Amino acid sequence: MAKQMAIPFRIGPDGAIATVSDPFKTLSERVRALAATLPTQRVMRATFGIPTVDVMFEWDAVAGQAQLERMVIEAVAQWEPSARVVAVYPVLTPDGAQVVGANVDISSGDSLGAEMSSQYTVTISGNGDIRRRG
């Protein structure tokens, strides 16, 4: 099975560069890196990323949810075509008035991935914290 450098970059317990061989985990890490990057933050790839700050704390939660879902789907389609966005669930403030994050369910976009039906959730938070479950 092919190995890929772990994202985010880190040193493994053996002192070497950490690698990942699970294809679904590598896919999840690549989508997580995409979600954690704002456009213009990456040199030579100014459009890479998702402008999540544009909708975080949006006063119209319904419009913010729709915009966030569209941005995530478009960015994943452009930058990580091997992934398929299953669903985007906005995280709202307790009163439901503002978008403060999102849970993005992803799976492999290829036929093999569809058969195996592994699914991961990438969480995007307003404070820049990105987590992965699954």
N, C-alpha and C positions, 0 to 999 in steps of 0.2 A: 504494500500500500504506500502511495506517495506521501512524503512528508512536506510540510509547509511551515515557514517561520510563524511562530505564535504572534498574534496581534492582541494586545499591545506587545511590543518587543520586550523581552525579559530574559534573564539568565535562568536556566533550569537548575535543578538540584545537583546535577553533575558538573556544573560550572560551564556548560556549553550553552549555546543559544537555544532557547526553548522552542520545540517544534510540536506540531499537531498533525496527526495522521487521520483522524476521523473527518470524513468529507463534510458532514453536517456541522460539526463544530467549526471547521475552517470557514464555511459559508456564513455561519452566525457571527464569527469574529469579523469577517469582512463587512458585513452589513452594520455591525456595531461600530466599526471604524468610520464607515460612511455617515452614520447618524451622529457620531461624535464630532464631526468636522463641519465647520461652517464654511460656505463658499468664501474664497479669497484666502483661506488659511493655509492652503497647500501650494507650494511653489510650483510653477509650471502647469498647474491644474486648477486654475482660478474658479472654475465652476463646479469642482468636486465638492460634495457635501450636501447637507440639507439645511436651509436657513430657518431652523426651528425657532430662533429668537424672534422671527417676524410674527409668530402667532402665540408665543408664550405670553400669558397674561393679557391676551386679546380681550377687550371688553365685551365683544359679542361672541359668546362661547360657541354658538351654533356655527357661525361663519368661521371661527378659528378651527373648529373640529374638521370641517369640510376642507379648509385650506391645508391643514396639516396632513390629512389623509392623501390629498392630491400630491403634495410635495414629496411625501415618502414614496408613494407608488412611482412617480416620475423619476425620482433619483435612483431608486433601486433598479428600475427598468434600464436607465441609462448607464449606470456605473457597475451594477452587479446583475447582469442579465441571467446568470445561472440561479438566481434566487427568485422566489415568487412570494409576493406579499399576500398573505392569507387574509389578514384583517388588521386594521389600525383602530385601537381603542384609546381615545384621548383620556387623560387623567385631568380631572377638574378640581377646582378648589372645593372645600366642603359645602359651600353654598351653591355650587354648580355654575357660578358666574364667569369663571375664567379657566382657560386651558393652561395647565402647568406642566404637562408632560404627555407622554404617549406610550402605550404598549403596542409593539408591532410584532404580530405573529408572522413568521416566515417559514417557508419550506423550500426544498429544492425545486427548481423549475423544470428539470429534465424528467424524462419518463421514468428513469430509475428511481429518482427521488419521489415521484408521485406514487410509485408502487410501494416504496418503503414507508411513506407517509410520516417521516420524522418531522417534527415541527418545533421551532424555537421561538421564544419571545424575547425581543430586544426592547428594553425600557429606556426611554429618553426622558430625562428630568430637566426642569427649568434651570437647575443650578449647574448643569453641565455633566451630571453624573450619568454614566451609561452602564447598564447592567445587562446580563444575559441569564435567562433561565432555560432549562431544558437540556 
